[in-house]
Amino acid sequence: MAFRFNFFIDENENNEADARDGMDLQLRSPKRTQESVEKSKQTSSPVAGSSSPGPGTEKHGAEMPSEKKLCFKAAKEHDIPEDLAKVLENKVVERRWDLYYINMSVVEMTCLDDANGEGIVSKSVSSRSDLIPGVYEGGLKIWECTFDLIDYFSEAEIQFTNKTVLDLGCGAGLLGIVALKGKAGKVHFQDYNSTVIDEITLPNAVANCIGDSSGTGSGGGGKTHKPPSKRPKKAECSPDALTKCRFFSGEWSEVSRLLFSSNKPFSKYDIILTSETIYNPDYYTALHDTLAQLLDKNGRVYLASKAHYFGVGGGIYLFEKFVEERNIFRTSIVKTIDKGLQRCIMEMAFKDSS
């Protein structure tokens, strides 16, 4: 059984921008990103008036999404294996900002010929796209707004202690893992693709729960990127923390149905975290309804997004307008990042909540 652990740690707290850019370049090559946009233009229904507006103008210039009937991918709960070491077998685990995570490029290579699974890696490669609507929804990449939201947790001093948390559209699951390290009472992870849960999300959770006690030292090699100035608060996370976790794959409404029909006890979430899930306006109804069904009456949603997703049509201001028109939630843009493509953090709560 082979284990490979690469730790790239630099205690220099400066040059946050360099770290963020370096991370994004490692996990999303510019070529693949551009190809994704071009493919999205072909596979997603464009929003009328989707010429490239300036930052902040999408709210007024784009039409609301049509409510199309989407493909419903059946929901599945993924059990946590008893042998945690086996979960990390043949994985390359890296560490930055007090978080362990699986090297996704290695996962892509090992899953390329996964004939018995979903085949999302081979489909992504053959279609030259990081997004294939209804087939693969981008969970094999870590998108930059994830780190914006992690930064915001520290800046706003978001408290997870004893909270019930959902990482919706989790991909790597880093948001939920930060909540777990922050002493959340329960953390659930959901991604559209079962391959993402099995090969990335669950291994990441395991790595963060056993990493500090694994006895592995820091290894050399590789390019080191400097961490951002504000890191998540470090907290102990033991293998026992995994008992607080549940993992789900499938379409949002199907996962909701599974949660409510399961024999396992279920309580609505105090906090729902989601990043870069509003790129496609066709998904807004499903997302909005899922949030309304699963959020506790006094709960909060923290959503990170780009202002506009060129070629796909979605964005924070279009979604904000969509939510406002349904009159269920109140929304607030609590942070705006203007470097590069404008990105935002939105907080949502029920209108009648305290």
Secondary structure, DSSP 8 states (H G I E B T S, - for coil): ---EE----------HHHHHHHHHHHHS-HHHHHHHHHHHHHHS---TT-S---TT-HHHHS-------------EEE---S-HHHHTTT-EEEEETTEEEE-HHHHHHHTTT-TTS--HHHHHHHHT-S-BTTTB-STTS--THHHHHHHHHHHTT---TT-EEEEET-TT-HHHHHHHHTT-SEEEEEES-HHHIIIIIHHHHHHHHHSTTS-------S------SS--------GGGGGGEEEEES-HHHHHHHHHHSSS----EEEEEEES--S-GGGHHHHHHHHHHHEEEEEEEEEEEES--TTT---HHHHHHHHHHHTSEEEEEEEEE-SSS-EEEEEEEETT--
